[in-house]
Amino acid sequence: MRCYIVFDIGGTYVKHAVMNERGDFLEKGRYRSERHDFQRFRDDLLRVVRHAQASYELSGIAISSAGSVDSDIGVIGGSSALPCIHGPNFKDVFGGATGLPVELENDANCAALCTTT
């Protein structure tokens, strides 16, 4: 069964979980959000991915975030409580570092999507 690592980027915490394709939580946690330094934000997120890869064969990364998310390109526009996340291409940065496909969506849209299933 396929497993995915999912992240919800919030102003105070980044929450994360490993889930299977049925939507079952296999593992979850959180860490404090990095507001100003994208390099540190990237390193924190990649540390979680690498930890999960030690226990699971991951098939992809899913990220929900506040802001004006361009899901096709992988960029978060606008502004939010985390200035460092606006601008970098998440698909390039995290996909390139892990070799995994990355999907990115606005957090409110993610909430709406989960109510339709």
Short mmCIF file of the C-alpha atoms (twelve columns), coordinates in Angstrom:
data_MODEL
# 
_entry.id   MODEL 
# 
loop_
_atom_site.group_PDB 
_atom_site.id 
_atom_site.type_symbol 
_atom_site.label_atom_id 
_atom_site.label_alt_id 
_atom_site.label_comp_id 
_atom_site.label_asym_id 
_atom_site.label_seq_id 
_atom_site.Cartn_x 
_atom_site.Cartn_y 
_atom_site.Cartn_z 
_atom_site.pdbx_PDB_model_num 
ATOM 1   C CA . MET A 1   0.000   0.000  0.000   1 
ATOM 2   C CA . ARG A 2   1.293   3.458  -0.900  1 
ATOM 3   C CA . CYS A 3   2.329   5.888  1.825   1 
ATOM 4   C CA . TYR A 4   2.607   9.659  1.663   1 
ATOM 5   C CA . ILE A 5   4.047   12.321 3.919   1 
ATOM 6   C CA . VAL A 6   1.706   15.259 4.406   1 
ATOM 7   C CA . PHE A 7   2.406   18.692 5.876   1 
ATOM 8   C CA . ASP A 8   0.114   21.468 7.082   1 
ATOM 9   C CA . ILE A 9   2.141   24.679 7.259   1 
ATOM 10  C CA . GLY A 10  0.776   26.917 9.991   1 
ATOM 11  C CA . GLY A 11  1.897   30.183 11.524  1 
ATOM 12  C CA . THR A 12  2.948   28.537 14.794  1 
ATOM 13  C CA . TYR A 13  3.523   24.879 13.907  1 
ATOM 14  C CA . VAL A 14  4.140   22.723 10.888  1 
ATOM 15  C CA . LYS A 15  2.084   19.591 11.447  1 
ATOM 16  C CA . HIS A 16  3.017   16.414 9.591   1 
ATOM 17  C CA . ALA A 17  1.864   12.847 9.187   1 
ATOM 18  C CA . VAL A 18  2.577   9.723  7.252   1 
ATOM 19  C CA . MET A 19  -0.649  8.402  5.753   1 
ATOM 20  C CA . ASN A 20  -1.534  5.457  3.594   1 
ATOM 21  C CA . GLU A 21  -3.670  5.669  0.464   1 
ATOM 22  C CA . ARG A 22  -6.809  4.858  2.493   1 
ATOM 23  C CA . GLY A 23  -6.199  7.973  4.609   1 
ATOM 24  C CA . ASP A 24  -5.083  6.120  7.745   1 
ATOM 25  C CA . PHE A 25  -2.564  7.964  9.933   1 
ATOM 26  C CA . LEU A 26  0.536   5.846  10.454  1 
ATOM 27  C CA . GLU A 27  2.608   8.465  12.295  1 
ATOM 28  C CA . LYS A 28  2.196   12.159 13.108  1 
ATOM 29  C CA . GLY A 29  3.940   15.056 14.787  1 
ATOM 30  C CA . ARG A 30  4.660   18.769 14.697  1 
ATOM 31  C CA . TYR A 31  7.448   21.290 15.062  1 
ATOM 32  C CA . ARG A 32  7.625   25.068 15.396  1 
ATOM 33  C CA . SER A 33  7.347   27.029 12.163  1 
ATOM 34  C CA . GLU A 34  10.330  28.981 10.889  1 
ATOM 35  C CA . ARG A 35  9.130   32.465 9.924   1 
ATOM 36  C CA . HIS A 36  12.031  34.220 8.256   1 
ATOM 37  C CA . ASP A 37  14.712  31.831 7.023   1 
ATOM 38  C CA . PHE A 38  13.682  29.600 4.110   1 
ATOM 39  C CA . GLN A 39  16.908  27.578 4.351   1 
ATOM 40  C CA . ARG A 40  16.027  26.589 7.918   1 
ATOM 41  C CA . PHE A 41  12.367  26.014 6.956   1 
ATOM 42  C CA . ARG A 42  13.572  23.708 4.151   1 
ATOM 43  C CA . ASP A 43  16.007  21.845 6.406   1 
ATOM 44  C CA . ASP A 44  13.342  21.253 9.082   1 
ATOM 45  C CA . LEU A 45  10.861  19.863 6.559   1 
ATOM 46  C CA . LEU A 46  13.471  17.684 4.840   1 
ATOM 47  C CA . ARG A 47  14.578  16.271 8.205   1 
ATOM 48  C CA . VAL A 48  11.013  15.032 8.773   1 
ATOM 49  C CA . VAL A 49  10.824  13.560 5.254   1 
ATOM 50  C CA . ARG A 50  14.124  11.717 5.693   1 
ATOM 51  C CA . HIS A 51  13.050  10.371 9.075   1 
ATOM 52  C CA . ALA A 52  9.848   9.021  7.506   1 
ATOM 53  C CA . GLN A 53  11.779  7.531  4.578   1 
ATOM 54  C CA . ALA A 54  13.755  5.442  7.067   1 
ATOM 55  C CA . SER A 55  10.536  3.640  8.066   1 
ATOM 56  C CA . TYR A 56  8.253   3.927  5.029   1 
ATOM 57  C CA . GLU A 57  8.541   3.745  1.265   1 
ATOM 58  C CA . LEU A 58  7.032   7.139  0.479   1 
ATOM 59  C CA . SER A 59  5.233   7.754  -2.815  1 
ATOM 60  C CA . GLY A 60  4.931   11.537 -2.514  1 
ATOM 61  C CA . ILE A 61  4.702   14.705 -0.462  1 
ATOM 62  C CA . ALA A 62  1.475   16.686 0.051   1 
ATOM 63  C CA . ILE A 63  1.610   20.212 1.484   1 
ATOM 64  C CA . SER A 64  -1.203  22.520 2.573   1 
ATOM 65  C CA . SER A 65  -0.452  26.167 3.291   1 
ATOM 66  C CA . ALA A 66  -2.074  29.517 3.785   1 
ATOM 67  C CA . GLY A 67  -1.552  32.065 1.042   1 
ATOM 68  C CA . SER A 68  -2.199  32.314 -2.643  1 
ATOM 69  C CA . VAL A 69  -1.028  28.848 -3.668  1 
ATOM 70  C CA . ASP A 70  -0.350  28.120 -7.326  1 
ATOM 71  C CA . SER A 71  -0.739  24.342 -7.263  1 
ATOM 72  C CA . ASP A 72  0.377   23.872 -10.859 1 
ATOM 73  C CA . ILE A 73  3.661   25.737 -10.517 1 
ATOM 74  C CA . GLY A 74  4.312   25.023 -6.812  1 
ATOM 75  C CA . VAL A 75  4.695   28.584 -5.543  1 
ATOM 76  C CA . ILE A 76  2.964   30.355 -2.649  1 
ATOM 77  C CA . GLY A 77  2.195   33.987 -3.413  1 
ATOM 78  C CA . GLY A 78  0.691   36.717 -1.295  1 
ATOM 79  C CA . SER A 79  1.668   37.097 2.334   1 
ATOM 80  C CA . SER A 80  1.124   35.244 5.593   1 
ATOM 81  C CA . ALA A 81  2.554   34.816 9.083   1 
ATOM 82  C CA . LEU A 82  5.500   32.975 7.471   1 
ATOM 83  C CA . PRO A 83  7.197   35.394 5.059   1 
ATOM 84  C CA . CYS A 84  9.913   32.907 4.085   1 
ATOM 85  C CA . ILE A 85  7.512   30.522 2.293   1 
ATOM 86  C CA . HIS A 86  6.423   33.090 -0.294  1 
ATOM 87  C CA . GLY A 87  8.374   32.829 -3.517  1 
ATOM 88  C CA . PRO A 88  10.358  29.559 -3.507  1 
ATOM 89  C CA . ASN A 89  9.130   26.803 -5.802  1 
ATOM 90  C CA . PHE A 90  8.130   23.994 -3.424  1 
ATOM 91  C CA . LYS A 91  7.899   21.386 -6.173  1 
ATOM 92  C CA . ASP A 92  11.446  22.142 -7.322  1 
ATOM 93  C CA . VAL A 93  12.955  22.544 -3.851  1 
ATOM 94  C CA . PHE A 94  11.399  19.545 -2.102  1 
ATOM 95  C CA . GLY A 95  10.936  17.324 -5.130  1 
ATOM 96  C CA . GLY A 96  14.524  17.949 -6.175  1 
ATOM 97  C CA . ALA A 97  15.874  17.191 -2.694  1 
ATOM 98  C CA . THR A 98  13.854  13.980 -2.232  1 
ATOM 99  C CA . GLY A 99  13.097  12.652 -5.708  1 
ATOM 100 C CA . LEU A 100 9.421   12.502 -4.717  1 
ATOM 101 C CA . PRO A 101 6.466   14.149 -6.448  1 
ATOM 102 C CA . VAL A 102 5.175   17.167 -4.502  1 
ATOM 103 C CA . GLU A 103 1.639   18.526 -4.468  1 
ATOM 104 C CA . LEU A 104 0.838   21.890 -2.901  1 
ATOM 105 C CA . GLU A 105 -2.592  23.378 -2.151  1 
ATOM 106 C CA . ASN A 106 -4.149  26.216 -0.166  1 
ATOM 107 C CA . ASP A 107 -5.168  25.029 3.297   1 
ATOM 108 C CA . ALA A 108 -8.795  26.179 2.961   1 
ATOM 109 C CA . ASN A 109 -9.062  24.332 -0.348  1 
ATOM 110 C CA . CYS A 110 -7.668  21.210 1.328   1 
ATOM 111 C CA . ALA A 111 -10.363 21.445 3.994   1 
ATOM 112 C CA . ALA A 112 -13.021 21.780 1.305   1 
ATOM 113 C CA . LEU A 113 -11.611 18.818 -0.618  1 
ATOM 114 C CA . CYS A 114 -11.774 16.530 2.379   1 
ATOM 115 C CA . THR A 115 -15.468 17.290 2.908   1 
ATOM 116 C CA . THR A 116 -16.322 16.109 -0.618  1 
ATOM 117 C CA . THR A 117 -15.058 12.547 -0.164  1 
# 
